[in-house]
Amino acid sequence: MKPIISDKQPKPIELEQGKTYAWCSCGQSTSQPFCDGSHAGTAFSPKIFKAEETKTAYMCMCKHSENPVFCDGTHKTLD
């Protein structure tokens, strides 16, 4: 099962150091790039991570990054 591509561009997000986030891995969330529980009943689960520093991060929206939760440019290779 492949995730739904929610966008083919990364989304800049202001992360706060020490704060925990839940990144959507299924692509179905209406709160992109974060999880809203839409994965329920699927094989997907959110990727939980804690921000190491306060910064603007470019979050993966295509859900195919080799470095989830962050964009690695994979969206440029998707049809």
PDB file of N, CA, C and O in Angstrom:
ATOM      1  N   MET A   1       0.846  -1.181   0.000  1.00  0.00           N
ATOM      2  CA  MET A   1       0.000   0.000   0.000  1.00  0.00           C
ATOM      3  C   MET A   1       0.893   1.245   0.000  1.00  0.00           C
ATOM      4  O   MET A   1       1.806   1.379   0.814  1.00  0.00           O
ATOM      5  N   LYS A   2       0.603   2.137  -0.925  1.00  0.00           N
ATOM      6  CA  LYS A   2       1.381   3.367  -1.019  1.00  0.00           C
ATOM      7  C   LYS A   2       0.595   4.522  -0.417  1.00  0.00           C
ATOM      8  O   LYS A   2      -0.635   4.541  -0.468  1.00  0.00           O
ATOM      9  N   PRO A   3       1.315   5.487   0.153  1.00  0.00           N
ATOM     10  CA  PRO A   3       0.626   6.654   0.707  1.00  0.00           C
ATOM     11  C   PRO A   3       0.065   7.550  -0.389  1.00  0.00           C
ATOM     12  O   PRO A   3       0.549   7.538  -1.520  1.00  0.00           O
ATOM     13  N   ILE A   4      -0.936   8.310  -0.052  1.00  0.00           N
ATOM     14  CA  ILE A   4      -1.502   9.301  -0.955  1.00  0.00           C
ATOM     15  C   ILE A   4      -0.556  10.504  -0.993  1.00  0.00           C
ATOM     16  O   ILE A   4      -0.072  10.954   0.046  1.00  0.00           O
ATOM     17  N   ILE A   5      -0.300  11.011  -2.176  1.00  0.00           N
ATOM     18  CA  ILE A   5       0.534  12.207  -2.326  1.00  0.00           C
ATOM     19  C   ILE A   5      -0.346  13.410  -2.009  1.00  0.00           C
ATOM     20  O   ILE A   5      -1.277  13.710  -2.757  1.00  0.00           O
ATOM     21  N   SER A   6      -0.064  14.090  -0.923  1.00  0.00           N
ATOM     22  CA  SER A   6      -0.893  15.243  -0.551  1.00  0.00           C
ATOM     23  C   SER A   6      -0.455  16.514  -1.277  1.00  0.00           C
ATOM     24  O   SER A   6      -1.248  17.443  -1.435  1.00  0.00           O
ATOM     25  N   ASP A   7       0.801  16.558  -1.719  1.00  0.00           N
ATOM     26  CA  ASP A   7       1.310  17.696  -2.494  1.00  0.00           C
ATOM     27  C   ASP A   7       2.664  17.299  -3.070  1.00  0.00           C
ATOM     28  O   ASP A   7       3.331  16.411  -2.540  1.00  0.00           O
ATOM     29  N   LYS A   8       3.063  17.945  -4.136  1.00  0.00           N
ATOM     30  CA  LYS A   8       4.369  17.673  -4.737  1.00  0.00           C
ATOM     31  C   LYS A   8       5.353  18.791  -4.455  1.00  0.00           C
ATOM     32  O   LYS A   8       6.300  19.001  -5.212  1.00  0.00           O
ATOM     33  N   GLN A   9       5.129  19.504  -3.372  1.00  0.00           N
ATOM     34  CA  GLN A   9       6.032  20.547  -2.881  1.00  0.00           C
ATOM     35  C   GLN A   9       6.164  20.375  -1.376  1.00  0.00           C
ATOM     36  O   GLN A   9       5.196  19.997  -0.716  1.00  0.00           O
ATOM     37  N   PRO A  10       7.342  20.642  -0.819  1.00  0.00           N
ATOM     38  CA  PRO A  10       7.472  20.581   0.645  1.00  0.00           C
ATOM     39  C   PRO A  10       6.705  21.734   1.285  1.00  0.00           C
ATOM     40  O   PRO A  10       6.422  22.742   0.638  1.00  0.00           O
ATOM     41  N   LYS A  11       6.378  21.571   2.550  1.00  0.00           N
ATOM     42  CA  LYS A  11       5.663  22.616   3.282  1.00  0.00           C
ATOM     43  C   LYS A  11       6.575  23.147   4.376  1.00  0.00           C
ATOM     44  O   LYS A  11       6.991  22.390   5.254  1.00  0.00           O
ATOM     45  N   PRO A  12       6.897  24.459   4.337  1.00  0.00           N
ATOM     46  CA  PRO A  12       7.729  25.024   5.409  1.00  0.00           C
ATOM     47  C   PRO A  12       6.920  25.134   6.699  1.00  0.00           C
ATOM     48  O   PRO A  12       5.815  25.675   6.711  1.00  0.00           O
ATOM     49  N   ILE A  13       7.485  24.617   7.772  1.00  0.00           N
ATOM     50  CA  ILE A  13       6.837  24.615   9.084  1.00  0.00           C
ATOM     51  C   ILE A  13       7.830  25.135  10.117  1.00  0.00           C
ATOM     52  O   ILE A  13       8.998  24.747  10.124  1.00  0.00           O
ATOM     53  N   GLU A  14       7.352  26.012  10.982  1.00  0.00           N
ATOM     54  CA  GLU A  14       8.189  26.495  12.090  1.00  0.00           C
ATOM     55  C   GLU A  14       8.122  25.476  13.230  1.00  0.00           C
ATOM     56  O   GLU A  14       7.096  25.352  13.900  1.00  0.00           O
ATOM     57  N   LEU A  15       9.208  24.759  13.440  1.00  0.00           N
ATOM     58  CA  LEU A  15       9.285  23.782  14.531  1.00  0.00           C
ATOM     59  C   LEU A  15       9.845  24.463  15.771  1.00  0.00           C
ATOM     60  O   LEU A  15      10.691  25.354  15.687  1.00  0.00           O
ATOM     61  N   GLU A  16       9.351  24.019  16.929  1.00  0.00           N
ATOM     62  CA  GLU A  16       9.832  24.548  18.209  1.00  0.00           C
ATOM     63  C   GLU A  16      10.670  23.491  18.915  1.00  0.00           C
ATOM     64  O   GLU A  16      10.232  22.353  19.088  1.00  0.00           O
ATOM     65  N   GLN A  17      11.875  23.872  19.321  1.00  0.00           N
ATOM     66  CA  GLN A  17      12.785  22.952  20.002  1.00  0.00           C
ATOM     67  C   GLN A  17      12.085  22.275  21.174  1.00  0.00           C
ATOM     68  O   GLN A  17      11.440  22.930  21.992  1.00  0.00           O
ATOM     69  N   GLY A  18      12.225  20.954  21.241  1.00  0.00           N
ATOM     70  CA  GLY A  18      11.680  20.177  22.340  1.00  0.00           C
ATOM     71  C   GLY A  18      10.224  19.770  22.178  1.00  0.00           C
ATOM     72  O   GLY A  18       9.738  18.934  22.939  1.00  0.00           O
ATOM     73  N   LYS A  19       9.519  20.333  21.215  1.00  0.00           N
ATOM     74  CA  LYS A  19       8.113  20.004  20.997  1.00  0.00           C
ATOM     75  C   LYS A  19       8.004  18.712  20.192  1.00  0.00           C
ATOM     76  O   LYS A  19       8.793  18.477  19.277  1.00  0.00           O
ATOM     77  N   THR A  20       7.026  17.879  20.535  1.00  0.00           N
ATOM     78  CA  THR A  20       6.801  16.618  19.844  1.00  0.00           C
ATOM     79  C   THR A  20       5.722  16.804  18.783  1.00  0.00           C
ATOM     80  O   THR A  20       4.699  17.444  19.025  1.00  0.00           O
ATOM     81  N   TYR A  21       5.968  16.235  17.601  1.00  0.00           N
ATOM     82  CA  TYR A  21       5.072  16.340  16.463  1.00  0.00           C
ATOM     83  C   TYR A  21       4.734  14.948  15.943  1.00  0.00           C
ATOM     84  O   TYR A  21       5.495  14.002  16.149  1.00  0.00           O
ATOM     85  N   ALA A  22       3.599  14.824  15.275  1.00  0.00           N
ATOM     86  CA  ALA A  22       3.182  13.574  14.637  1.00  0.00           C
ATOM     87  C   ALA A  22       2.957  13.853  13.158  1.00  0.00           C
ATOM     88  O   ALA A  22       1.936  14.427  12.777  1.00  0.00           O
ATOM     89  N   TRP A  23       3.909  13.447  12.327  1.00  0.00           N
ATOM     90  CA  TRP A  23       3.859  13.662  10.885  1.00  0.00           C
ATOM     91  C   TRP A  23       2.975  12.605  10.236  1.00  0.00           C
ATOM     92  O   TRP A  23       3.092  11.417  10.536  1.00  0.00           O
ATOM     93  N   CYS A  24       2.099  13.040   9.353  1.00  0.00           N
ATOM     94  CA  CYS A  24       1.209  12.136   8.625  1.00  0.00           C
ATOM     95  C   CYS A  24       2.022  11.331   7.615  1.00  0.00           C
ATOM     96  O   CYS A  24       2.739  11.908   6.796  1.00  0.00           O
ATOM     97  N   SER A  25       1.917  10.010   7.667  1.00  0.00           N
ATOM     98  CA  SER A  25       2.621   9.163   6.706  1.00  0.00           C
ATOM     99  C   SER A  25       1.690   8.603   5.631  1.00  0.00           C
ATOM    100  O   SER A  25       2.156   8.073   4.623  1.00  0.00           O
ATOM    101  N   CYS A  26       0.374   8.720   5.841  1.00  0.00           N
ATOM    102  CA  CYS A  26      -0.578   8.133   4.890  1.00  0.00           C
ATOM    103  C   CYS A  26      -0.989   9.102   3.783  1.00  0.00           C
ATOM    104  O   CYS A  26      -1.377   8.673   2.697  1.00  0.00           O
ATOM    105  N   GLY A  27      -0.906  10.404   4.051  1.00  0.00           N
ATOM    106  CA  GLY A  27      -1.297  11.411   3.074  1.00  0.00           C
ATOM    107  C   GLY A  27      -2.766  11.795   3.123  1.00  0.00           C
ATOM    108  O   GLY A  27      -3.204  12.637   2.339  1.00  0.00           O
ATOM    109  N   GLN A  28      -3.543  11.195   4.030  1.00  0.00           N
ATOM    110  CA  GLN A  28      -4.978  11.449   4.084  1.00  0.00           C
ATOM    111  C   GLN A  28      -5.385  12.550   5.061  1.00  0.00           C
ATOM    112  O   GLN A  28      -6.521  13.021   5.008  1.00  0.00           O
ATOM    113  N   SER A  29      -4.504  12.960   5.932  1.00  0.00           N
ATOM    114  CA  SER A  29      -4.825  13.946   6.962  1.00  0.00           C
ATOM    115  C   SER A  29      -5.278  15.270   6.356  1.00  0.00           C
ATOM    116  O   SER A  29      -4.744  15.711   5.338  1.00  0.00           O
ATOM    117  N   THR A  30      -6.258  15.894   6.985  1.00  0.00           N
ATOM    118  CA  THR A  30      -6.686  17.232   6.562  1.00  0.00           C
ATOM    119  C   THR A  30      -5.873  18.294   7.287  1.00  0.00           C
ATOM    120  O   THR A  30      -6.084  19.487   7.069  1.00  0.00           O
ATOM    121  N   SER A  31      -4.947  17.879   8.146  1.00  0.00           N
ATOM    122  CA  SER A  31      -4.073  18.785   8.900  1.00  0.00           C
ATOM    123  C   SER A  31      -2.627  18.666   8.429  1.00  0.00           C
ATOM    124  O   SER A  31      -1.703  18.750   9.238  1.00  0.00           O
ATOM    125  N   GLN A  32      -2.425  18.472   7.135  1.00  0.00           N
ATOM    126  CA  GLN A  32      -1.083  18.267   6.581  1.00  0.00           C
ATOM    127  C   GLN A  32      -0.115  19.364   6.996  1.00  0.00           C
ATOM    128  O   GLN A  32      -0.486  20.538   7.017  1.00  0.00           O
ATOM    129  N   PRO A  33       1.124  18.998   7.328  1.00  0.00           N
ATOM    130  CA  PRO A  33       1.714  17.682   7.187  1.00  0.00           C
ATOM    131  C   PRO A  33       1.564  16.806   8.436  1.00  0.00           C
ATOM    132  O   PRO A  33       2.231  15.779   8.566  1.00  0.00           O
ATOM    133  N   PHE A  34       0.697  17.213   9.336  1.00  0.00           N
ATOM    134  CA  PHE A  34       0.563  16.500  10.599  1.00  0.00           C
ATOM    135  C   PHE A  34      -0.621  15.544  10.611  1.00  0.00           C
ATOM    136  O   PHE A  34      -1.583  15.717   9.862  1.00  0.00           O
ATOM    137  N   CYS A  35      -0.538  14.553  11.456  1.00  0.00           N
ATOM    138  CA  CYS A  35      -1.546  13.507  11.571  1.00  0.00           C
ATOM    139  C   CYS A  35      -2.818  14.020  12.247  1.00  0.00           C
ATOM    140  O   CYS A  35      -2.763  14.771  13.221  1.00  0.00           O
ATOM    141  N   ASP A  36      -3.967  13.595  11.704  1.00  0.00           N
ATOM    142  CA  ASP A  36      -5.253  13.885  12.345  1.00  0.00           C
ATOM    143  C   ASP A  36      -6.026  12.599  12.633  1.00  0.00           C
ATOM    144  O   ASP A  36      -7.205  12.645  12.985  1.00  0.00           O
ATOM    145  N   GLY A  37      -5.358  11.446  12.480  1.00  0.00           N
ATOM    146  CA  GLY A  37      -5.994  10.158  12.752  1.00  0.00           C
ATOM    147  C   GLY A  37      -6.652   9.522  11.539  1.00  0.00           C
ATOM    148  O   GLY A  37      -7.264   8.461  11.663  1.00  0.00           O
ATOM    149  N   SER A  38      -6.543  10.139  10.373  1.00  0.00           N
ATOM    150  CA  SER A  38      -7.183   9.610   9.160  1.00  0.00           C
ATOM    151  C   SER A  38      -6.643   8.249   8.737  1.00  0.00           C
ATOM    152  O   SER A  38      -7.271   7.559   7.935  1.00  0.00           O
ATOM    153  N   HIS A  39      -5.495   7.858   9.265  1.00  0.00           N
ATOM    154  CA  HIS A  39      -4.892   6.567   8.918  1.00  0.00           C
ATOM    155  C   HIS A  39      -5.608   5.389   9.584  1.00  0.00           C
ATOM    156  O   HIS A  39      -5.318   4.237   9.260  1.00  0.00           O
ATOM    157  N   ALA A  40      -6.523   5.650  10.494  1.00  0.00           N
ATOM    158  CA  ALA A  40      -7.210   4.579  11.225  1.00  0.00           C
ATOM    159  C   ALA A  40      -7.762   3.540  10.254  1.00  0.00           C
ATOM    160  O   ALA A  40      -8.434   3.879   9.279  1.00  0.00           O
ATOM    161  N   GLY A  41      -7.473   2.287  10.530  1.00  0.00           N
ATOM    162  CA  GLY A  41      -7.934   1.194   9.684  1.00  0.00           C
ATOM    163  C   GLY A  41      -7.011   0.882   8.521  1.00  0.00           C
ATOM    164  O   GLY A  41      -7.323   0.027   7.691  1.00  0.00           O
ATOM    165  N   THR A  42      -5.865   1.575   8.453  1.00  0.00           N
ATOM    166  CA  THR A  42      -4.884   1.310   7.396  1.00  0.00           C
ATOM    167  C   THR A  42      -3.606   0.764   8.030  1.00  0.00           C
ATOM    168  O   THR A  42      -3.507   0.642   9.251  1.00  0.00           O
ATOM    169  N   ALA A  43      -2.643   0.442   7.191  1.00  0.00           N
ATOM    170  CA  ALA A  43      -1.348  -0.049   7.675  1.00  0.00           C
ATOM    171  C   ALA A  43      -0.420   1.089   8.077  1.00  0.00           C
ATOM    172  O   ALA A  43       0.692   0.844   8.546  1.00  0.00           O
ATOM    173  N   PHE A  44      -0.863   2.327   7.898  1.00  0.00           N
ATOM    174  CA  PHE A  44      -0.028   3.485   8.198  1.00  0.00           C
ATOM    175  C   PHE A  44      -0.166   3.929   9.646  1.00  0.00           C
ATOM    176  O   PHE A  44      -1.189   3.702  10.292  1.00  0.00           O
ATOM    177  N   SER A  45       0.882   4.563  10.135  1.00  0.00           N
ATOM    178  CA  SER A  45       0.851   5.200  11.453  1.00  0.00           C
ATOM    179  C   SER A  45       1.721   6.451  11.370  1.00  0.00           C
ATOM    180  O   SER A  45       2.639   6.516  10.552  1.00  0.00           O
ATOM    181  N   PRO A  46       1.436   7.442  12.211  1.00  0.00           N
ATOM    182  CA  PRO A  46       2.218   8.682  12.139  1.00  0.00           C
ATOM    183  C   PRO A  46       3.658   8.472  12.575  1.00  0.00           C
ATOM    184  O   PRO A  46       3.960   7.569  13.355  1.00  0.00           O
ATOM    185  N   LYS A  47       4.525   9.301  12.072  1.00  0.00           N
ATOM    186  CA  LYS A  47       5.929   9.303  12.502  1.00  0.00           C
ATOM    187  C   LYS A  47       6.042  10.368  13.589  1.00  0.00           C
ATOM    188  O   LYS A  47       5.901  11.562  13.323  1.00  0.00           O
ATOM    189  N   ILE A  48       6.294   9.925  14.798  1.00  0.00           N
ATOM    190  CA  ILE A  48       6.417  10.821  15.942  1.00  0.00           C
ATOM    191  C   ILE A  48       7.870  11.287  16.034  1.00  0.00           C
ATOM    192  O   ILE A  48       8.795  10.477  15.985  1.00  0.00           O
ATOM    193  N   PHE A  49       8.058  12.599  16.167  1.00  0.00           N
ATOM    194  CA  PHE A  49       9.422  13.115  16.311  1.00  0.00           C
ATOM    195  C   PHE A  49       9.423  14.350  17.208  1.00  0.00           C
ATOM    196  O   PHE A  49       8.416  15.044  17.348  1.00  0.00           O
ATOM    197  N   LYS A  50      10.577  14.600  17.806  1.00  0.00           N
ATOM    198  CA  LYS A  50      10.771  15.771  18.655  1.00  0.00           C
ATOM    199  C   LYS A  50      11.752  16.708  17.956  1.00  0.00           C
ATOM    200  O   LYS A  50      12.827  16.287  17.529  1.00  0.00           O
ATOM    201  N   ALA A  51      11.375  17.971  17.845  1.00  0.00           N
ATOM    202  CA  ALA A  51      12.242  18.956  17.190  1.00  0.00           C
ATOM    203  C   ALA A  51      13.515  19.151  18.008  1.00  0.00           C
ATOM    204  O   ALA A  51      13.466  19.405  19.211  1.00  0.00           O
ATOM    205  N   GLU A  52      14.640  19.028  17.339  1.00  0.00           N
ATOM    206  CA  GLU A  52      15.936  19.184  18.002  1.00  0.00           C
ATOM    207  C   GLU A  52      16.305  20.642  18.186  1.00  0.00           C
ATOM    208  O   GLU A  52      17.095  20.987  19.065  1.00  0.00           O
ATOM    209  N   GLU A  53      15.720  21.508  17.341  1.00  0.00           N
ATOM    210  CA  GLU A  53      15.991  22.937  17.448  1.00  0.00           C
ATOM    211  C   GLU A  53      14.800  23.714  16.894  1.00  0.00           C
ATOM    212  O   GLU A  53      13.985  23.172  16.147  1.00  0.00           O
ATOM    213  N   THR A  54      14.711  24.974  17.263  1.00  0.00           N
ATOM    214  CA  THR A  54      13.688  25.850  16.710  1.00  0.00           C
ATOM    215  C   THR A  54      14.194  26.326  15.354  1.00  0.00           C
ATOM    216  O   THR A  54      15.248  26.954  15.254  1.00  0.00           O
ATOM    217  N   LYS A  55      13.410  26.012  14.295  1.00  0.00           N
ATOM    218  CA  LYS A  55      13.831  26.372  12.939  1.00  0.00           C
ATOM    219  C   LYS A  55      12.684  26.151  11.967  1.00  0.00           C
ATOM    220  O   LYS A  55      11.673  25.532  12.300  1.00  0.00           O
ATOM    221  N   THR A  56      12.863  26.670  10.754  1.00  0.00           N
ATOM    222  CA  THR A  56      11.947  26.370   9.667  1.00  0.00           C
ATOM    223  C   THR A  56      12.405  25.059   9.044  1.00  0.00           C
ATOM    224  O   THR A  56      13.551  24.933   8.611  1.00  0.00           O
ATOM    225  N   ALA A  57      11.511  24.094   9.003  1.00  0.00           N
ATOM    226  CA  ALA A  57      11.817  22.801   8.399  1.00  0.00           C
ATOM    227  C   ALA A  57      10.908  22.606   7.183  1.00  0.00           C
ATOM    228  O   ALA A  57       9.755  23.039   7.185  1.00  0.00           O
ATOM    229  N   TYR A  58      11.426  21.965   6.169  1.00  0.00           N
ATOM    230  CA  TYR A  58      10.641  21.696   4.965  1.00  0.00           C
ATOM    231  C   TYR A  58      10.150  20.257   5.032  1.00  0.00           C
ATOM    232  O   TYR A  58      10.893  19.303   4.803  1.00  0.00           O
ATOM    233  N   MET A  59       8.859  20.143   5.359  1.00  0.00           N
ATOM    234  CA  MET A  59       8.243  18.846   5.622  1.00  0.00           C
ATOM    235  C   MET A  59       7.826  18.174   4.317  1.00  0.00           C
ATOM    236  O   MET A  59       7.322  18.829   3.404  1.00  0.00           O
ATOM    237  N   CYS A  60       8.038  16.872   4.239  1.00  0.00           N
ATOM    238  CA  CYS A  60       7.644  16.086   3.074  1.00  0.00           C
ATOM    239  C   CYS A  60       6.125  16.034   2.985  1.00  0.00           C
ATOM    240  O   CYS A  60       5.440  15.706   3.954  1.00  0.00           O
ATOM    241  N   MET A  61       5.615  16.362   1.808  1.00  0.00           N
ATOM    242  CA  MET A  61       4.176  16.305   1.566  1.00  0.00           C
ATOM    243  C   MET A  61       3.812  15.202   0.573  1.00  0.00           C
ATOM    244  O   MET A  61       2.642  14.838   0.454  1.00  0.00           O
ATOM    245  N   CYS A  62       4.814  14.665  -0.145  1.00  0.00           N
ATOM    246  CA  CYS A  62       4.526  13.585  -1.089  1.00  0.00           C
ATOM    247  C   CYS A  62       4.475  12.228  -0.384  1.00  0.00           C
ATOM    248  O   CYS A  62       3.956  11.253  -0.927  1.00  0.00           O
ATOM    249  N   LYS A  63       5.022  12.180   0.834  1.00  0.00           N
ATOM    250  CA  LYS A  63       5.012  10.979   1.677  1.00  0.00           C
ATOM    251  C   LYS A  63       5.901   9.858   1.166  1.00  0.00           C
ATOM    252  O   LYS A  63       5.764   8.714   1.599  1.00  0.00           O
ATOM    253  N   HIS A  64       6.814  10.173   0.249  1.00  0.00           N
ATOM    254  CA  HIS A  64       7.725   9.176  -0.307  1.00  0.00           C
ATOM    255  C   HIS A  64       9.194   9.471   0.007  1.00  0.00           C
ATOM    256  O   HIS A  64      10.072   8.785  -0.515  1.00  0.00           O
ATOM    257  N   SER A  65       9.479  10.452   0.828  1.00  0.00           N
ATOM    258  CA  SER A  65      10.850  10.825   1.167  1.00  0.00           C
ATOM    259  C   SER A  65      11.615   9.646   1.769  1.00  0.00           C
ATOM    260  O   SER A  65      11.059   8.849   2.525  1.00  0.00           O
ATOM    261  N   GLU A  66      12.873   9.552   1.429  1.00  0.00           N
ATOM    262  CA  GLU A  66      13.756   8.555   2.047  1.00  0.00           C
ATOM    263  C   GLU A  66      14.175   9.019   3.437  1.00  0.00           C
ATOM    264  O   GLU A  66      14.790   8.263   4.189  1.00  0.00           O
ATOM    265  N   ASN A  67      13.841  10.258   3.775  1.00  0.00           N
ATOM    266  CA  ASN A  67      14.180  10.849   5.068  1.00  0.00           C
ATOM    267  C   ASN A  67      12.918  11.434   5.728  1.00  0.00           C
ATOM    268  O   ASN A  67      12.860  12.623   6.044  1.00  0.00           O
ATOM    269  N   PRO A  68      11.905  10.560   5.927  1.00  0.00           N
ATOM    270  CA  PRO A  68      10.686  11.119   6.521  1.00  0.00           C
ATOM    271  C   PRO A  68      11.028  11.689   7.881  1.00  0.00           C
ATOM    272  O   PRO A  68      11.715  11.023   8.656  1.00  0.00           O
ATOM    273  N   VAL A  69      10.630  12.756   8.168  1.00  0.00           N
ATOM    274  CA  VAL A  69       9.511  13.611   7.895  1.00  0.00           C
ATOM    275  C   VAL A  69       9.865  14.774   6.979  1.00  0.00           C
ATOM    276  O   VAL A  69       9.008  15.580   6.617  1.00  0.00           O
ATOM    277  N   PHE A  70      11.112  14.847   6.619  1.00  0.00           N
ATOM    278  CA  PHE A  70      11.630  15.988   5.889  1.00  0.00           C
ATOM    279  C   PHE A  70      11.712  15.712   4.385  1.00  0.00           C
ATOM    280  O   PHE A  70      11.906  14.574   3.958  1.00  0.00           O
ATOM    281  N   CYS A  71      11.560  16.765   3.604  1.00  0.00           N
ATOM    282  CA  CYS A  71      11.647  16.663   2.153  1.00  0.00           C
ATOM    283  C   CYS A  71      13.080  16.343   1.736  1.00  0.00           C
ATOM    284  O   CYS A  71      14.038  16.931   2.238  1.00  0.00           O
ATOM    285  N   ASP A  72      13.202  15.393   0.800  1.00  0.00           N
ATOM    286  CA  ASP A  72      14.514  15.084   0.230  1.00  0.00           C
ATOM    287  C   ASP A  72      14.522  15.250  -1.292  1.00  0.00           C
ATOM    288  O   ASP A  72      15.471  14.850  -1.965  1.00  0.00           O
ATOM    289  N   GLY A  73      13.441  15.850  -1.826  1.00  0.00           N
ATOM    290  CA  GLY A  73      13.355  16.074  -3.261  1.00  0.00           C
ATOM    291  C   GLY A  73      12.705  14.946  -4.041  1.00  0.00           C
ATOM    292  O   GLY A  73      12.575  15.047  -5.261  1.00  0.00           O
ATOM    293  N   THR A  74      12.290  13.871  -3.374  1.00  0.00           N
ATOM    294  CA  THR A  74      11.681  12.733  -4.058  1.00  0.00           C
ATOM    295  C   THR A  74      10.458  13.144  -4.871  1.00  0.00           C
ATOM    296  O   THR A  74      10.166  12.538  -5.902  1.00  0.00           O
ATOM    297  N   HIS A  75       9.739  14.175  -4.411  1.00  0.00           N
ATOM    298  CA  HIS A  75       8.534  14.626  -5.127  1.00  0.00           C
ATOM    299  C   HIS A  75       8.820  14.993  -6.582  1.00  0.00           C
ATOM    300  O   HIS A  75       7.917  14.955  -7.418  1.00  0.00           O
ATOM    301  N   LYS A  76      10.054  15.344  -6.887  1.00  0.00           N
ATOM    302  CA  LYS A  76      10.421  15.731  -8.248  1.00  0.00           C
ATOM    303  C   LYS A  76      10.448  14.520  -9.192  1.00  0.00           C
ATOM    304  O   LYS A  76      10.421  14.683 -10.412  1.00  0.00           O
ATOM    305  N   THR A  77      10.500  13.322  -8.632  1.00  0.00           N
ATOM    306  CA  THR A  77      10.597  12.112  -9.457  1.00  0.00           C
ATOM    307  C   THR A  77       9.276  11.367  -9.562  1.00  0.00           C
ATOM    308  O   THR A  77       9.207  10.344 -10.243  1.00  0.00           O
ATOM    309  N   LEU A  78       8.234  11.845  -8.915  1.00  0.00           N
ATOM    310  CA  LEU A  78       6.947  11.157  -8.921  1.00  0.00           C
ATOM    311  C   LEU A  78       6.075  11.611 -10.087  1.00  0.00           C
ATOM    312  O   LEU A  78       6.105  12.776 -10.482  1.00  0.00           O
ATOM    313  N   ASP A  79       5.302  10.683 -10.627  1.00  0.00           N
ATOM    314  CA  ASP A  79       4.363  11.020 -11.715  1.00  0.00           C
ATOM    315  C   ASP A  79       3.072  11.552 -11.167  1.00  0.00           C
ATOM    316  O   ASP A  79       2.167  11.885 -11.932  1.00  0.00           O
TER     317      ASP A  79
END
